[in-house]
Amino acid sequence: VQLQASGGGLVQAGGSLRMSCAASGRTFTRMGWFRQAPGKEREFVAAISRGGHILYADSVLGRFTISRASANTVYLQMNRLKPEDTAAYYCVGDSLGTIGKSRGAFDYWGQGTLVTVSS
């Protein structure tokens, strides 16, 4: 099972990036994103279920949009980026059908993809 993320990079504050994540090896009930900034805890960003139920962190609400292109592919559109959005972003999958934003609710993790927002 693999979760392959792409689309990170360097952008100026106020700009946009779109990241994608493709899962292979299984289909997940939910897919989403976490992020970890240097020196900080890994935190929930957004998640979407196969039924279209969406959760966002308060810090990204209104700026980030998660969508599901297929059963195995999700996108994270990030607009009005801020320097505090700088982090490694991790694509995650939930195979158990759990609910919530905790790290334990997601049992598959991809490699981090770096997003850097310059001021």
TILUM-292764 format. One record per residue: residue number from 0; residue in one letter; chain; x negated, y negated, z of N, C-alpha, C in turn. Coordinates in Angstrom, 3 decimals, m for minus. Layout:
REM residues N
<rec pos="NUM" code="A" unit="A" n_X="X" n_Y="Y" n_Z="Z" ca_X="X" ca_Y="Y" ca_Z="Z" c_X="X" c_Y="Y" c_Z="Z"/>
...
***
This chain:
REM residues 119
<rec pos="0" code="V" unit="A" n_X="m0.855" n_Y="1.188" n_Z="0.000" ca_X="0.000" ca_Y="0.000" ca_Z="0.000" c_X="m0.888" c_Y="m1.234" c_Z="0.000"/>
<rec pos="1" code="Q" unit="A" n_X="m0.568" n_Y="m2.164" n_Z="m0.896" ca_X="m1.351" ca_Y="m3.401" ca_Z="m0.975" c_X="m0.434" c_Y="m4.601" c_Z="m1.094"/>
<rec pos="2" code="L" unit="A" n_X="m0.872" n_Y="m5.692" n_Z="m0.492" ca_X="m0.221" ca_Y="m6.981" ca_Z="m0.643" c_X="m1.275" c_Y="m7.922" c_Z="m1.189"/>
<rec pos="3" code="Q" unit="A" n_X="m1.108" n_Y="m8.343" n_Z="m2.432" ca_X="m2.115" ca_Y="m9.148" ca_Z="m3.109" c_X="m1.589" c_Y="m10.561" c_Z="m3.295"/>
<rec pos="4" code="A" unit="A" n_X="m2.231" n_Y="m11.500" n_Z="m2.617" ca_X="m1.827" ca_Y="m12.901" ca_Z="m2.708" c_X="m2.732" c_Y="m13.656" c_Z="m3.657"/>
<rec pos="5" code="S" unit="A" n_X="m2.196" n_Y="m14.679" n_Z="m4.279" ca_X="m2.977" ca_Y="m15.544" ca_Z="m5.156" c_X="m2.371" c_Y="m16.943" c_Z="m5.156"/>
<rec pos="6" code="G" unit="A" n_X="m3.152" n_Y="m17.910" n_Z="m5.627" ca_X="m2.636" ca_Y="m19.260" ca_Z="m5.791" c_X="m3.115" c_Y="m20.271" c_Z="m4.780"/>
<rec pos="7" code="G" unit="A" n_X="m3.956" n_Y="m19.872" n_Z="m3.859" ca_X="m4.494" ca_Y="m20.837" ca_Z="m2.910" c_X="m5.497" c_Y="m21.750" c_Z="m3.593"/>
<rec pos="8" code="G" unit="A" n_X="m6.046" n_Y="m22.687" n_Z="m2.830" ca_X="m7.042" ca_Y="m23.579" ca_Z="m3.401" c_X="m7.134" c_Y="m24.882" c_Z="m2.659"/>
<rec pos="9" code="L" unit="A" n_X="m7.734" n_Y="m25.856" n_Z="m3.323" ca_X="m7.954" ca_Y="m27.182" ca_Z="m2.744" c_X="m6.982" c_Y="m28.172" c_Z="m3.370"/>
<rec pos="10" code="V" unit="A" n_X="m6.343" n_Y="m28.964" n_Z="m2.537" ca_X="m5.386" ca_Y="m29.960" ca_Z="m3.027" c_X="m5.441" c_Y="m31.180" c_Z="m2.127"/>
<rec pos="11" code="Q" unit="A" n_X="m5.115" n_Y="m32.326" n_Z="m2.683" ca_X="m5.076" ca_Y="m33.548" ca_Z="m1.865" c_X="m3.775" c_Y="m33.613" c_Z="m1.076"/>
<rec pos="12" code="A" unit="A" n_X="m3.822" n_Y="m34.333" n_Z="0.014" ca_X="m2.616" ca_Y="m34.533" ca_Z="0.818" c_X="m1.508" c_Y="m35.132" c_Z="m0.038"/>
<rec pos="13" code="G" unit="A" n_X="m0.311" n_Y="m34.613" n_Z="0.138" ca_X="0.821" ca_Y="m35.045" ca_Z="m0.667" c_X="1.038" c_Y="m34.202" c_Z="m1.905"/>
<rec pos="14" code="G" unit="A" n_X="0.074" n_Y="m33.362" n_Z="m2.230" ca_X="0.174" ca_Y="m32.530" ca_Z="m3.414" c_X="0.930" c_Y="m31.244" c_Z="m3.164"/>
<rec pos="15" code="S" unit="A" n_X="0.921" n_Y="m30.380" n_Z="m4.187" ca_X="1.671" ca_Y="m29.123" ca_Z="m4.150" c_X="0.808" c_Y="m27.952" c_Z="m4.581"/>
<rec pos="16" code="L" unit="A" n_X="1.161" n_Y="m26.801" n_Z="m4.082" ca_X="0.572" ca_Y="m25.531" ca_Z="m4.503" c_X="1.675" c_Y="m24.486" c_Z="m4.499"/>
<rec pos="17" code="R" unit="A" n_X="1.528" n_Y="m23.489" n_Z="m5.370" ca_X="2.426" ca_Y="m22.344" ca_Z="m5.316" c_X="1.599" c_Y="m21.086" c_Z="m5.172"/>
<rec pos="18" code="M" unit="A" n_X="1.927" n_Y="m20.310" n_Z="m4.169" ca_X="1.258" ca_Y="m19.041" ca_Z="m3.973" c_X="2.222" c_Y="m17.908" c_Z="m4.297"/>
<rec pos="19" code="S" unit="A" n_X="1.651" n_Y="m16.812" n_Z="m4.744" ca_X="2.451" ca_Y="m15.631" ca_Z="m5.020" c_X="1.867" c_Y="m14.443" c_Z="m4.288"/>
<rec pos="20" code="C" unit="A" n_X="2.706" n_Y="m13.452" n_Z="m4.052" ca_X="2.265" ca_Y="m12.223" ca_Z="m3.398" c_X="2.967" c_Y="m11.061" c_Z="m4.076"/>
<rec pos="21" code="A" unit="A" n_X="2.170" n_Y="m10.118" n_Z="m4.514" ca_X="2.705" ca_Y="m8.921" ca_Z="m5.153" c_X="2.398" c_Y="m7.709" c_Z="m4.296"/>
<rec pos="22" code="A" unit="A" n_X="3.431" n_Y="m6.938" n_Z="m3.997" ca_X="3.278" ca_Y="m5.721" ca_Z="m3.206" c_X="3.238" c_Y="m4.518" c_Z="m4.128"/>
<rec pos="23" code="S" unit="A" n_X="2.388" n_Y="m3.582" n_Z="m3.788" ca_X="2.335" ca_Y="m2.330" ca_Z="m4.536" c_X="2.291" c_Y="m1.168" c_Z="m3.558"/>
<rec pos="24" code="G" unit="A" n_X="2.878" n_Y="m0.080" n_Z="m3.929" ca_X="2.844" ca_Y="1.096" ca_Z="m3.088" c_X="4.116" c_Y="1.334" c_Z="m2.304"/>
<rec pos="25" code="R" unit="A" n_X="4.901" n_Y="0.268" n_Z="m2.095" ca_X="6.188" ca_Y="0.420" ca_Z="m1.441" c_X="6.984" c_Y="m0.861" c_Z="m1.586"/>
<rec pos="26" code="T" unit="A" n_X="8.262" n_Y="m0.766" n_Z="m1.278" ca_X="9.144" ca_Y="m1.925" ca_Z="m1.267" c_X="9.452" c_Y="m2.287" c_Z="0.171"/>
<rec pos="27" code="F" unit="A" n_X="9.444" n_Y="m3.576" n_Z="0.454" ca_X="9.644" ca_Y="m4.047" ca_Z="1.819" c_X="11.023" c_Y="m4.642" c_Z="2.012"/>
<rec pos="28" code="T" unit="A" n_X="11.552" n_Y="m4.457" n_Z="3.218" ca_X="12.814" ca_Y="m5.087" ca_Z="3.578" c_X="12.665" c_Y="m6.605" c_Z="3.587"/>
<rec pos="29" code="R" unit="A" n_X="11.553" n_Y="m7.070" n_Z="4.130" ca_X="11.240" ca_Y="m8.488" ca_Z="4.149" c_X="9.800" c_Y="m8.682" c_Z="3.717"/>
<rec pos="30" code="M" unit="A" n_X="9.544" n_Y="m9.797" n_Z="3.083" ca_X="8.191" ca_Y="m10.237" ca_Z="2.799" c_X="8.067" c_Y="m11.682" c_Z="3.223"/>
<rec pos="31" code="G" unit="A" n_X="6.854" n_Y="m12.081" n_Z="3.544" ca_X="6.690" ca_Y="m13.448" ca_Z="4.007" c_X="5.237" c_Y="m13.862" c_Z="4.095"/>
<rec pos="32" code="W" unit="A" n_X="5.033" n_Y="m14.930" n_Z="4.864" ca_X="3.703" ca_Y="m15.532" ca_Z="4.992" c_X="3.437" c_Y="m15.944" c_Z="6.437"/>
<rec pos="33" code="F" unit="A" n_X="2.209" n_Y="m15.721" n_Z="6.853" ca_X="1.656" ca_Y="m16.292" ca_Z="8.067" c_X="0.456" c_Y="m17.136" c_Z="7.662"/>
<rec pos="34" code="R" unit="A" n_X="m0.036" n_Y="m17.939" n_Z="8.581" ca_X="m1.262" ca_Y="m18.687" ca_Z="8.330" c_X="m2.064" c_Y="m18.819" c_Z="9.612"/>
<rec pos="35" code="Q" unit="A" n_X="m3.361" n_Y="m19.018" n_Z="9.416" ca_X="m4.247" ca_Y="m19.205" ca_Z="10.564" c_X="m5.255" c_Y="m20.292" c_Z="10.235"/>
<rec pos="36" code="A" unit="A" n_X="m5.169" n_Y="m21.376" n_Z="10.981" ca_X="m6.118" ca_Y="m22.470" ca_Z="10.833" c_X="m7.340" c_Y="m22.187" c_Z="11.696"/>
<rec pos="37" code="P" unit="A" n_X="m8.465" n_Y="m22.778" n_Z="11.359" ca_X="m9.692" ca_Y="m22.550" ca_Z="12.156" c_X="m9.467" c_Y="m22.884" c_Z="13.626"/>
<rec pos="38" code="G" unit="A" n_X="m9.813" n_Y="m21.944" n_Z="14.488" ca_X="m9.698" ca_Y="m22.168" ca_Z="15.924" c_X="m8.294" c_Y="m22.077" c_Z="16.493"/>
<rec pos="39" code="K" unit="A" n_X="m7.341" n_Y="m21.671" n_Z="15.651" ca_X="m5.956" ca_Y="m21.600" ca_Z="16.122" c_X="m5.402" c_Y="m20.184" c_Z="15.985"/>
<rec pos="40" code="E" unit="A" n_X="m4.259" n_Y="m19.976" n_Z="16.660" ca_X="m3.567" ca_Y="m18.691" ca_Z="16.559" c_X="m2.940" c_Y="m18.532" c_Z="15.167"/>
<rec pos="41" code="R" unit="A" n_X="m2.789" n_Y="m17.282" n_Z="14.763" ca_X="m2.070" ca_Y="m17.014" ca_Z="13.528" c_X="m0.589" c_Y="m17.299" c_Z="13.761"/>
<rec pos="42" code="E" unit="A" n_X="0.037" n_Y="m18.014" n_Z="12.838" ca_X="1.422" ca_Y="m18.431" ca_Z="13.051" c_X="2.297" c_Y="m18.094" c_Z="11.858"/>
<rec pos="43" code="F" unit="A" n_X="3.563" n_Y="m17.883" n_Z="12.147" ca_X="4.566" ca_Y="m17.600" ca_Z="11.127" c_X="4.794" c_Y="m18.833" c_Z="10.255"/>
<rec pos="44" code="V" unit="A" n_X="4.997" n_Y="m18.603" n_Z="8.945" ca_X="5.305" ca_Y="m19.685" ca_Z="8.017" c_X="6.720" c_Y="m19.519" c_Z="7.459"/>
<rec pos="45" code="A" unit="A" n_X="6.971" n_Y="m18.401" n_Z="6.808" ca_X="8.274" ca_Y="m18.186" ca_Z="6.181" c_X="8.443" c_Y="m16.706" c_Z="5.852"/>
<rec pos="46" code="A" unit="A" n_X="9.684" n_Y="m16.274" n_Z="5.730" ca_X="9.970" ca_Y="m14.904" ca_Z="5.334" c_X="11.311" c_Y="m14.853" c_Z="4.626"/>
<rec pos="47" code="I" unit="A" n_X="11.446" n_Y="m13.872" n_Z="3.737" ca_X="12.686" ca_Y="m13.693" ca_Z="3.005" c_X="13.014" c_Y="m12.208" c_Z="2.935"/>
<rec pos="48" code="S" unit="A" n_X="14.291" n_Y="m11.881" n_Z="3.138" ca_X="14.721" ca_Y="m10.494" ca_Z="3.081" c_X="15.200" c_Y="m10.154" c_Z="1.669"/>
<rec pos="49" code="R" unit="A" n_X="15.390" n_Y="m8.857" n_Z="1.420" ca_X="15.908" ca_Y="m8.450" ca_Z="0.111" c_X="17.303" c_Y="m9.002" c_Z="m0.123"/>
<rec pos="50" code="G" unit="A" n_X="18.012" n_Y="m9.253" n_Z="0.984" ca_X="19.348" ca_Y="m9.814" ca_Z="0.869" c_X="19.358" c_Y="m11.322" c_Z="0.727"/>
<rec pos="51" code="G" unit="A" n_X="18.169" n_Y="m11.946" n_Z="0.786" ca_X="18.075" ca_Y="m13.384" ca_Z="0.597" c_X="18.096" c_Y="m14.192" c_Z="1.875"/>
<rec pos="52" code="H" unit="A" n_X="18.097" n_Y="m13.530" n_Z="3.031" ca_X="18.043" ca_Y="m14.274" ca_Z="4.289" c_X="16.642" c_Y="m14.843" c_Z="4.471"/>
<rec pos="53" code="I" unit="A" n_X="16.563" n_Y="m16.135" n_Z="4.797" ca_X="15.283" ca_Y="m16.841" ca_Z="4.854" c_X="15.062" c_Y="m17.450" c_Z="6.233"/>
<rec pos="54" code="L" unit="A" n_X="13.828" n_Y="m17.352" n_Z="6.706" ca_X="13.393" ca_Y="m18.012" ca_Z="7.934" c_X="12.191" c_Y="m18.897" c_Z="7.601"/>
<rec pos="55" code="Y" unit="A" n_X="12.134" n_Y="m20.070" n_Z="8.230" ca_X="10.992" ca_Y="m20.961" ca_Z="8.101" c_X="10.506" c_Y="m21.377" c_Z="9.473"/>
<rec pos="56" code="A" unit="A" n_X="9.214" n_Y="m21.662" n_Z="9.574" ca_X="8.687" ca_Y="m22.341" ca_Z="10.749" c_X="9.151" c_Y="m23.794" c_Z="10.708"/>
<rec pos="57" code="D" unit="A" n_X="9.382" n_Y="m24.377" n_Z="11.871" ca_X="9.825" ca_Y="m25.774" ca_Z="11.922" c_X="8.835" c_Y="m26.706" c_Z="11.228"/>
<rec pos="58" code="S" unit="A" n_X="7.559" n_Y="m26.369" n_Z="11.309" ca_X="6.525" ca_Y="m27.248" ca_Z="10.778" c_X="6.525" c_Y="m27.347" c_Z="9.251"/>
<rec pos="59" code="V" unit="A" n_X="7.166" n_Y="m26.400" n_Z="8.573" ca_X="7.163" ca_Y="m26.418" ca_Z="7.107" c_X="8.560" c_Y="m26.629" c_Z="6.532"/>
<rec pos="60" code="L" unit="A" n_X="9.566" n_Y="m26.645" n_Z="7.386" ca_X="10.950" ca_Y="m26.789" ca_Z="6.932" c_X="11.122" c_Y="m28.077" c_Z="6.136"/>
<rec pos="61" code="G" unit="A" n_X="11.692" n_Y="m27.952" n_Z="4.950" ca_X="11.902" ca_Y="m29.105" ca_Z="4.087" c_X="10.749" c_Y="m29.382" c_Z="3.143"/>
<rec pos="62" code="R" unit="A" n_X="9.610" n_Y="m28.735" n_Z="3.356" ca_X="8.451" ca_Y="m28.929" ca_Z="2.479" c_X="8.078" c_Y="m27.660" c_Z="1.724"/>
<rec pos="63" code="F" unit="A" n_X="8.237" n_Y="m26.515" n_Z="2.354" ca_X="7.891" ca_Y="m25.230" ca_Z="1.754" c_X="9.173" c_Y="m24.487" c_Z="1.377"/>
<rec pos="64" code="T" unit="A" n_X="9.089" n_Y="m23.747" n_Z="0.271" ca_X="10.216" ca_Y="m22.929" ca_Z="m0.165" c_X="9.718" c_Y="m21.538" c_Z="m0.501"/>
<rec pos="65" code="I" unit="A" n_X="10.328" n_Y="m20.540" n_Z="0.122" ca_X="9.986" ca_Y="m19.162" ca_Z="m0.193" c_X="11.073" c_Y="m18.593" c_Z="m1.093"/>
<rec pos="66" code="S" unit="A" n_X="10.663" n_Y="m17.799" n_Z="m2.064" ca_X="11.626" ca_Y="m17.170" ca_Z="m2.966" c_X="11.130" c_Y="m15.788" c_Z="m3.329"/>
<rec pos="67" code="R" unit="A" n_X="12.060" n_Y="m14.975" n_Z="m3.809" ca_X="11.715" ca_Y="m13.597" ca_Z="m4.132" c_X="12.001" c_Y="m13.379" c_Z="m5.610"/>
<rec pos="68" code="A" unit="A" n_X="10.946" n_Y="m13.125" n_Z="m6.390" ca_X="11.097" ca_Y="m12.937" ca_Z="m7.827" c_X="11.589" c_Y="m11.536" c_Z="m8.155"/>
<rec pos="69" code="S" unit="A" n_X="11.250" n_Y="m10.586" n_Z="m7.301" ca_X="11.665" ca_Y="m9.208" ca_Z="m7.500" c_X="11.578" c_Y="m8.517" c_Z="m6.151"/>
<rec pos="70" code="A" unit="A" n_X="11.815" n_Y="m7.235" n_Z="m6.132" ca_X="11.739" ca_Y="m6.502" ca_Z="m4.870" c_X="10.326" c_Y="m6.535" c_Z="m4.313"/>
<rec pos="71" code="N" unit="A" n_X="9.339" n_Y="m6.742" n_Z="m5.182" ca_X="7.950" ca_Y="m6.633" ca_Z="m4.751" c_X="7.138" c_Y="m7.912" c_Z="m4.885"/>
<rec pos="72" code="T" unit="A" n_X="7.747" n_Y="m9.004" n_Z="m5.274" ca_X="7.002" ca_Y="m10.239" ca_Z="m5.488" c_X="7.708" c_Y="m11.415" c_Z="m4.833"/>
<rec pos="73" code="V" unit="A" n_X="6.944" n_Y="m12.191" n_Z="m4.059" ca_X="7.485" ca_Y="m13.401" ca_Z="m3.448" c_X="6.583" c_Y="m14.581" c_Z="m3.779"/>
<rec pos="74" code="Y" unit="A" n_X="7.196" n_Y="m15.752" n_Z="m3.771" ca_X="6.477" ca_Y="m16.992" ca_Z="m3.998" c_X="6.614" c_Y="m17.889" c_Z="m2.768"/>
<rec pos="75" code="L" unit="A" n_X="5.610" n_Y="m18.730" n_Z="m2.569" ca_X="5.690" ca_Y="m19.777" ca_Z="m1.562" c_X="5.327" c_Y="m21.084" c_Z="m2.240"/>
<rec pos="76" code="Q" unit="A" n_X="6.327" n_Y="m21.906" n_Z="m2.479" ca_X="6.107" ca_Y="m23.227" ca_Z="m3.062" c_X="5.858" c_Y="m24.203" c_Z="m1.931"/>
<rec pos="77" code="M" unit="A" n_X="4.707" n_Y="m24.838" n_Z="m1.937" ca_X="4.322" ca_Y="m25.745" ca_Z="m0.862" c_X="4.216" c_Y="m27.162" c_Z="m1.426"/>
<rec pos="78" code="N" unit="A" n_X="5.091" n_Y="m28.042" n_Z="m0.967" ca_X="5.122" ca_Y="m29.434" ca_Z="m1.416" c_X="4.766" c_Y="m30.360" c_Z="m0.271"/>
<rec pos="79" code="R" unit="A" n_X="4.401" n_Y="m31.580" n_Z="m0.605" ca_X="4.060" ca_Y="m32.616" ca_Z="0.386" c_X="3.088" c_Y="m32.052" c_Z="1.415"/>
<rec pos="80" code="L" unit="A" n_X="2.035" n_Y="m31.441" n_Z="0.902" ca_X="1.061" ca_Y="m30.794" ca_Z="1.785" c_X="0.332" c_Y="m31.810" c_Z="2.648"/>
<rec pos="81" code="K" unit="A" n_X="0.008" n_Y="m31.364" n_Z="3.852" ca_X="m0.683" ca_Y="m32.198" ca_Z="4.840" c_X="m2.004" c_Y="m31.531" c_Z="5.214"/>
<rec pos="82" code="P" unit="A" n_X="m2.964" n_Y="m32.314" n_Z="5.695" ca_X="m4.234" ca_Y="m31.703" ca_Z="6.123" c_X="m4.024" c_Y="m30.608" c_Z="7.164"/>
<rec pos="83" code="E" unit="A" n_X="m3.007" n_Y="m30.737" n_Z="7.987" ca_X="m2.760" ca_Y="m29.705" ca_Z="9.006" c_X="m2.190" c_Y="m28.414" c_Z="8.424"/>
<rec pos="84" code="D" unit="A" n_X="m1.905" n_Y="m28.390" n_Z="7.127" ca_X="m1.508" ca_Y="m27.145" ca_Z="6.459" c_X="m2.732" c_Y="m26.325" c_Z="6.049"/>
<rec pos="85" code="T" unit="A" n_X="m3.908" n_Y="m26.887" n_Z="6.205" ca_X="m5.135" ca_Y="m26.165" ca_Z="5.872" c_X="m5.249" c_Y="m24.916" c_Z="6.731"/>
<rec pos="86" code="A" unit="A" n_X="m5.390" n_Y="m23.769" n_Z="6.062" ca_X="m5.422" ca_Y="m22.491" ca_Z="6.771" c_X="m5.661" c_Y="m21.361" c_Z="5.781"/>
<rec pos="87" code="A" unit="A" n_X="m5.950" n_Y="m20.197" n_Z="6.324" ca_X="m5.890" ca_Y="m18.973" ca_Z="5.536" c_X="m4.457" c_Y="m18.473" c_Z="5.606"/>
<rec pos="88" code="Y" unit="A" n_X="m3.882" n_Y="m18.224" n_Z="4.454" ca_X="m2.485" ca_Y="m17.777" ca_Z="4.372" c_X="m2.459" c_Y="m16.279" c_Z="4.086"/>
<rec pos="89" code="Y" unit="A" n_X="m1.630" n_Y="m15.568" n_Z="4.854" ca_X="m1.538" ca_Y="m14.121" ca_Z="4.753" c_X="m0.149" c_Y="m13.711" c_Z="4.293"/>
<rec pos="90" code="C" unit="A" n_X="m0.115" n_Y="m12.904" n_Z="3.249" ca_X="1.144" ca_Y="m12.306" ca_Z="2.830" c_X="1.433" c_Y="m11.106" c_Z="3.716"/>
<rec pos="91" code="V" unit="A" n_X="2.688" n_Y="m10.958" n_Z="4.135" ca_X="3.057" ca_Y="m9.878" ca_Z="5.045" c_X="4.302" c_Y="m9.159" c_Z="4.548"/>
<rec pos="92" code="G" unit="A" n_X="4.416" n_Y="m7.898" n_Z="4.964" ca_X="5.581" ca_Y="m7.106" ca_Z="4.609" c_X="6.161" c_Y="m6.419" c_Z="5.837"/>
<rec pos="93" code="D" unit="A" n_X="7.473" n_Y="m6.325" n_Z="5.853" ca_X="8.198" ca_Y="m5.664" ca_Z="6.940" c_X="8.897" c_Y="m4.454" c_Z="6.346"/>
<rec pos="94" code="S" unit="A" n_X="8.441" n_Y="m3.262" n_Z="6.718" ca_X="9.034" ca_Y="m2.046" ca_Z="6.166" c_X="10.113" c_Y="m1.465" c_Z="7.074"/>
<rec pos="95" code="L" unit="A" n_X="10.264" n_Y="m2.046" n_Z="8.264" ca_X="11.141" ca_Y="m1.454" ca_Z="9.271" c_X="12.479" c_Y="m2.165" c_Z="9.398"/>
<rec pos="96" code="G" unit="A" n_X="12.636" n_Y="m3.298" n_Z="8.748" ca_X="13.892" ca_Y="m4.035" ca_Z="8.839" c_X="14.075" c_Y="m4.747" c_Z="10.152"/>
<rec pos="97" code="T" unit="A" n_X="12.992" n_Y="m5.241" n_Z="10.727" ca_X="13.091" ca_Y="m5.971" ca_Z="11.989" c_X="13.549" c_Y="m7.400" c_Z="11.716"/>
<rec pos="98" code="I" unit="A" n_X="13.735" n_Y="m8.115" n_Z="12.803" ca_X="14.213" ca_Y="m9.489" ca_Z="12.712" c_X="13.264" c_Y="m10.384" c_Z="13.484"/>
<rec pos="99" code="G" unit="A" n_X="13.034" n_Y="m11.581" n_Z="12.994" ca_X="12.263" ca_Y="m12.526" ca_Z="13.769" c_X="10.994" c_Y="m12.986" c_Z="13.104"/>
<rec pos="100" code="K" unit="A" n_X="10.242" n_Y="m13.794" n_Z="13.850" ca_X="9.072" ca_Y="m14.472" ca_Z="13.324" c_X="7.776" c_Y="m14.002" c_Z="13.989"/>
<rec pos="101" code="S" unit="A" n_X="7.839" n_Y="m13.005" n_Z="14.811" ca_X="6.635" ca_Y="m12.603" ca_Z="15.522" c_X="5.715" c_Y="m11.783" c_Z="14.626"/>
<rec pos="102" code="R" unit="A" n_X="4.446" n_Y="m11.744" n_Z="14.976" ca_X="3.489" ca_Y="m10.944" ca_Z="14.208" c_X="3.886" c_Y="m9.477" c_Z="14.211"/>
<rec pos="103" code="G" unit="A" n_X="4.407" n_Y="m9.013" n_Z="15.324" ca_X="4.790" ca_Y="m7.609" ca_Z="15.443" c_X="5.948" c_Y="m7.187" c_Z="14.568"/>
<rec pos="104" code="A" unit="A" n_X="6.665" n_Y="m8.161" n_Z="14.020" ca_X="7.804" ca_Y="m7.838" ca_Z="13.155" c_X="7.367" c_Y="m7.458" c_Z="11.742"/>
<rec pos="105" code="F" unit="A" n_X="6.070" n_Y="m7.610" n_Z="11.450" ca_X="5.551" ca_Y="m7.325" ca_Z="10.109" c_X="4.436" c_Y="m6.300" c_Z="10.234"/>
<rec pos="106" code="D" unit="A" n_X="4.602" n_Y="m5.165" n_Z="9.554" ca_X="3.662" ca_Y="m4.064" ca_Z="9.760" c_X="2.642" c_Y="m3.898" c_Z="8.639"/>
<rec pos="107" code="Y" unit="A" n_X="2.724" n_Y="m4.709" n_Z="7.594" ca_X="1.726" ca_Y="m4.683" ca_Z="6.543" c_X="1.224" c_Y="m6.093" c_Z="6.299"/>
<rec pos="108" code="W" unit="A" n_X="m0.116" n_Y="m6.205" n_Z="6.166" ca_X="m0.746" ca_Y="m7.516" ca_Z="6.014" c_X="m1.713" c_Y="m7.476" c_Z="4.843"/>
<rec pos="109" code="G" unit="A" n_X="m1.687" n_Y="m8.551" n_Z="4.048" ca_X="m2.677" ca_Y="m8.703" ca_Z="2.992" c_X="m3.896" c_Y="m9.460" c_Z="3.494"/>
<rec pos="110" code="Q" unit="A" n_X="m4.846" n_Y="m9.643" n_Z="2.606" ca_X="m6.020" ca_Y="m10.446" ca_Z="2.915" c_X="m5.638" c_Y="m11.925" c_Z="2.890"/>
<rec pos="111" code="G" unit="A" n_X="m6.336" n_Y="m12.733" n_Z="3.643" ca_X="m6.043" ca_Y="m14.159" ca_Z="3.684" c_X="m6.453" c_Y="m14.868" c_Z="2.403"/>
<rec pos="112" code="T" unit="A" n_X="m5.667" n_Y="m15.858" n_Z="2.034" ca_X="m5.961" ca_Y="m16.717" ca_Z="0.878" c_X="m6.084" c_Y="m18.148" c_Z="1.404"/>
<rec pos="113" code="L" unit="A" n_X="m7.200" n_Y="m18.798" n_Z="1.102" ca_X="m7.474" ca_Y="m20.100" ca_Z="1.700" c_X="m6.759" c_Y="m21.230" c_Z="0.980"/>
<rec pos="114" code="V" unit="A" n_X="m6.121" n_Y="m22.079" n_Z="1.769" ca_X="m5.523" ca_Y="m23.326" ca_Z="1.296" c_X="m6.194" c_Y="m24.463" c_Z="2.051"/>
<rec pos="115" code="T" unit="A" n_X="m6.768" n_Y="m25.406" n_Z="1.305" ca_X="m7.428" ca_Y="m26.550" ca_Z="1.913" c_X="m6.770" c_Y="m27.823" c_Z="1.410"/>
<rec pos="116" code="V" unit="A" n_X="m6.305" n_Y="m28.646" n_Z="2.353" ca_X="m5.654" ca_Y="m29.904" ca_Z="2.004" c_X="m6.540" c_Y="m31.037" c_Z="2.493"/>
<rec pos="117" code="S" unit="A" n_X="m7.035" n_Y="m31.822" n_Z="1.556" ca_X="m7.933" ca_Y="m32.921" ca_Z="1.900" c_X="m7.137" c_Y="m34.206" c_Z="2.136"/>
<rec pos="118" code="S" unit="A" n_X="m7.643" n_Y="m35.010" n_Z="3.036" ca_X="m6.938" ca_Y="m36.263" ca_Z="3.374" c_X="m7.405" c_Y="m37.412" c_Z="2.489"/>
***
